[in-house]
Amino acid sequence: MSTPATSNDPAARLFAAREALRSEMKKCVVGQEETAELLLLTLLCRGHALLFGVPGVGKTLMSAALAKALHLEFHRVQFTPDLMPGDITGTEVLEEDPSTGRYQRIVMPGPLFANVLLADEINRTPPKTQAALLQAMQEGQVTIGRETYTLPSPFLVLATQNPIEMEGTYPLPEAQLDRFFFCIRVNYPDQEDELAIAMNAPGSALAAVNAVLDAEALKALQESVQAVPISTDVGRYAVRLASATRPQTGSVPGVTEFIECGASPRASQALVLAGKARALLNGRAHVDFADIRALAPAVLRHRLVLNFRARAEKVDADAIVAKLLQQVSQEKS
């Protein structure tokens, strides 16, 4: 396993790790640099991400390449209407001891016991099975039978969702959406990138991706992110953005009239923590207003419950967040 040059400076170490990671992922993923960076930020913040995009844009490939480049165990589960909670978490079975003839309970771990779990088309499975992920995403633990088991660390859930096909799906409840750190829109590649994909089929090069970090190094970088300082003014700006989405506390033209329920305090936490990670990723030891603004769409878009007026006027969450960034001042109120 190749590793970036070591340094006592967390920003330098993370910047070197990012460049090495980009180099490895480019072997099989063309374009999508912003998506790959958001995935890395999610990991650094110990969060989980919802990947929102049409089939064929590389969501599964990017997830597998990220796990391979970071030397993390990767499992993929295709979510289907008949998938049961035990199919994800694992289950208890009775096994006979050949020497005594007595039966004992043993646990058969499910695919959830991995560093990176790709929940493919998560909205295809019923709410009971979707809910099986809640404890794992929030606490890093899973209960099987009477026992609770700690999941591997680091632990990342990447869930994909097709924004086009809605028949036969089960929309994720707000409580589960709020547990996703980012909602990442994975768009079509531009024509030059698509030409490279069509001519070279880079996805077949996944086996050539080398590990540039391991779990222990990644956990050290996660600790470094937590320690990044942030000024009170920048923190207040993050809180103002989240608060302005709530009809009860905000009154922002072009925003609150389209929202039934705004972002929770988890959004403020996510903006601050993601801002720290982005600053460090760009070689800075402090968080700027630009960090918060750049990450606001990924943090807020899935946390806004739009009302009937928004649906009637075909106003989506991204348009609302864009208006929010225009209207909410960075200055002290």
Buried (B, 14 or more C-beta within 10 A) or exposed (E): EEBBEEEEEBBBBBBBBBEBBBBBBBBBBBBBEBBBBBBBBBBBBBBBBBBBBEEEBBBBBBBBBBBBBBBBEBBBBEBEEEBEBBBBBBBBEEEEEEEEEEEEEEBEBBBBBBBBBBBBBBBBBBEEBBEBBEBBBEEBEBEBEEEEBEBBEBBBBBBBBBEEEEEEBBEBEBEBBBBBBBBBBBBEBEEEBEEBBEEEEBBEBBEEBEBBBEBEBBBEBBEBBEEBEBEEEBBBBBBBBBBBBBBEEBEBEBBBBBBEBBBBEBBBBBBBBBBBBBBBBBEBBBBBBBBBBBBBBBBBBBBBBBBEEBEEEEBBBBBBBBBBBEBBEBEEE
